[in-house]
């Protein structure tokens, strides 16, 4: 889930998804490096948060962990 989107931002979309399907792990992705936004989307129900600058290093292992039902990173 991209954090910054038109019409409905990623925080709102994540909140709606989490309310409808709480078992669905949502992985938030953002080009911004703001801890406040990371916390906000996690509080909305995202299982984890990856910055776009770290996608090459973090996306595959984080997605694999979520797909296998492992807890998100702290």
C-alpha positions in Angstrom: 0.0 0.0 0.0 1.5 3.3 -1.0 1.1 5.8 1.8 0.6 8.8 -0.5 -2.2 8.3 -3.0 -4.8 10.5 -4.6 -8.5 10.4 -3.5 -7.9 8.0 -0.5 -4.5 8.0 1.0 -2.8 4.8 2.1 -3.6 5.4 5.8 -7.3 5.6 5.1 -7.2 2.7 2.6 -5.3 0.6 5.1 -7.8 1.4 7.9 -10.7 0.4 5.7 -9.0 -2.9 4.6 -8.1 -3.7 8.2 -11.7 -3.1 9.4 -13.1 -5.4 6.6 -10.3 -8.0 6.6 -8.2 -7.8 9.7 -6.4 -11.1 8.8 -5.0 -9.5 5.6 -1.4 -8.3 6.1 -0.9 -4.8 4.6 2.6 -3.8 3.7 2.9 0.0 3.6 5.4 1.6 1.1 6.4 5.2 1.1 9.0 7.5 -0.5 9.0 9.6 2.6 11.1 8.9 5.7 8.8 10.3 8.3 8.5 8.2 11.5 5.1 9.8 12.1 3.6 8.5 8.9 5.1 5.0 9.5 3.5 5.0 13.0 0.2 6.4 11.6 -0.2 3.7 9.0 0.9 1.0 11.4 -1.8 2.2 13.8 -4.3 2.0 10.9 -3.5 -1.7 10.6 -0.4 -2.0 8.4 1.7 -5.0 9.4 4.9 -3.3 8.3 6.4 -0.3 6.5 9.2 -0.1 3.9 10.7 3.1 2.5 11.0 3.1 -1.3 14.7 3.9 -0.9 15.1 0.5 0.9 12.8 -1.6 -1.4 15.7 -3.5 -3.0 17.0 -4.6 0.3 13.8 -5.0 2.4 10.8 -5.7 0.2 11.4 -9.4 -0.6 12.3 -10.5 2.9 9.5 -8.5 4.6 6.9 -9.7 2.1 8.0 -13.3 2.5 7.8 -13.0 6.3 4.3 -11.6 6.1 3.2 -14.2 3.6 4.4 -17.0 5.9 2.5 -15.5 8.8 5.6 -14.2 10.7 5.3 -11.2 12.9 6.4 -7.9 11.4 9.7 -6.3 12.4 9.7 -4.2 15.5 
